């Protein structure tokens, strides 16, 4: 499963700039739909296109691994491990 770390990036930017950051502000700056950002921030397993990730990496000035993390679901992700 992919875990999106949008909330962490928002928190880091809020801390650096010492102000609240709204999803609408990110949407306006990136051209992304606010609902897309909401899904990334609040739902597990959101389906996202690569251009969305590219725009977010550009906005936050971060690398892709700062925004997305692969989290194994369990033994099914490792068929060579006996259960």
Secondary structure per residue as TSV (DSSP state, phi and psi in degrees):
chain	resnum	aa	ss	phi	psi
A	1	X	-	360.0	147.0
A	2	X	E	-97.3	134.9
A	3	X	E	-111.0	121.9
A	4	X	E	-91.1	132.7
A	5	X	-	-106.7	41.1
A	6	X	H	-63.7	-43.4
A	7	X	H	-59.0	-39.0
A	8	X	H	-65.7	-41.7
A	9	X	H	-64.9	-39.4
A	10	X	H	-63.2	-45.8
A	11	X	H	-61.1	-41.3
A	12	X	H	-62.1	-45.1
A	13	X	H	-66.6	-40.6
A	14	X	H	-61.0	-40.7
A	15	X	H	-65.4	-46.0
A	16	X	H	-63.9	-40.8
A	17	X	H	-93.4	-5.2
A	18	X	T	53.2	49.0
A	19	X	S	-158.2	162.2
A	20	X	-	-79.2	143.1
A	21	X	-	-120.0	121.7
A	22	X	-	-93.8	149.2
A	23	X	H	-58.0	-34.3
A	24	X	H	-61.9	-35.9
A	25	X	H	-66.8	-41.3
A	26	X	H	-65.3	-42.2
A	27	X	H	-60.0	-45.3
A	28	X	H	-64.8	-39.4
A	29	X	H	-73.7	-29.3
A	30	X	H	-103.4	-17.5
A	31	X	T	81.3	11.4
A	32	X	-	-89.9	154.8
A	33	X	-	-73.5	137.8
A	34	X	H	-61.4	-33.7
A	35	X	H	-66.9	-35.1
A	36	X	H	-61.8	-44.4
A	37	X	H	-64.9	-39.3
A	38	X	H	-62.4	-42.0
A	39	X	H	-62.5	-41.4
A	40	X	H	-64.5	-38.6
A	41	X	H	-78.4	-28.5
A	42	X	H	-120.0	-12.5
A	43	X	-	-120.1	137.1
A	44	X	T	-76.8	141.3
A	45	X	T	73.7	28.1
A	46	X	-	-64.0	145.2
A	47	X	-	-97.0	119.3
A	48	X	-	-130.9	139.4
A	49	X	-	-83.3	157.5
A	50	X	H	-65.2	-30.0
A	51	X	H	-66.7	-29.9
A	52	X	H	-65.3	-46.7
A	53	X	H	-62.9	-40.0
A	54	X	H	-60.6	-46.0
A	55	X	H	-64.4	-39.0
A	56	X	H	-69.3	-39.7
A	57	X	H	-62.1	-39.7
A	58	X	H	-65.4	-45.3
A	59	X	H	-60.4	-47.1
A	60	X	H	-85.8	-9.7
A	61	X	T	63.9	43.5
A	62	X	-	-126.8	170.1
A	63	X	-	-90.0	161.1
A	64	X	H	-59.1	-36.9
A	65	X	H	-71.1	-13.0
A	66	X	H	-81.7	-13.9
A	67	X	H	-110.8	-27.9
A	68	X	E	-134.6	139.5
A	69	X	E	-134.5	137.7
A	70	X	E	-88.0	126.8
A	71	X	-	-120.9	115.3
A	72	X	-	-59.3	140.3
A	73	X	-	-76.1	-30.4
A	74	X	S	156.6	-157.8
A	75	X	G	-57.2	-27.9
A	76	X	G	-63.5	-26.3
A	77	X	G	-77.0	-10.9
A	78	X	-	-131.8	79.1
A	79	X	T	-63.1	-18.7
A	80	X	T	-82.0	-4.6
A	81	X	S	-95.8	124.1
A	82	X	-	-72.1	143.1
A	83	X	-	-103.7	360.0
